[in-house]
Amino acid sequence: GWQVTVVAPYRSRPTRPSAGQQLAALSADAVLFASGSAARAWVAVFGDSTPPIVVAMGPRTAAAVTDAGLKVSVVAADHSLPGMVASLERHLAGNE
């Protein structure tokens, strides 16, 4: 007797950054991927060019990033956005 309503909480939509945005992204110290779809979107725009450090949110995301053709530098032990940032901080400090 229940009526089900399907809701799409989010969706990935491709975008094309401007030349200035692309240059800024590539000149960053790091790029952080929280999903495989983000890595695939990155590759669609930049190919295999990345900043020097590539952080993945966890092992599944790291596998997707690798499958997309990018080299992962750091895999966050805590699979959250704060965990990714903490892992990047440790890596930059030479502790990971």
Secondary structure, 3 states (H helix, E strand, C coil): CCCCCCCCCCCCCCCCCCHHHHHHHHCCCEEEECCHHHHHHHHHHHCCCCCCEEEECCHHHHHHHHHCCCCCCEECCCCCHHHHHHHHHHHHCCCC
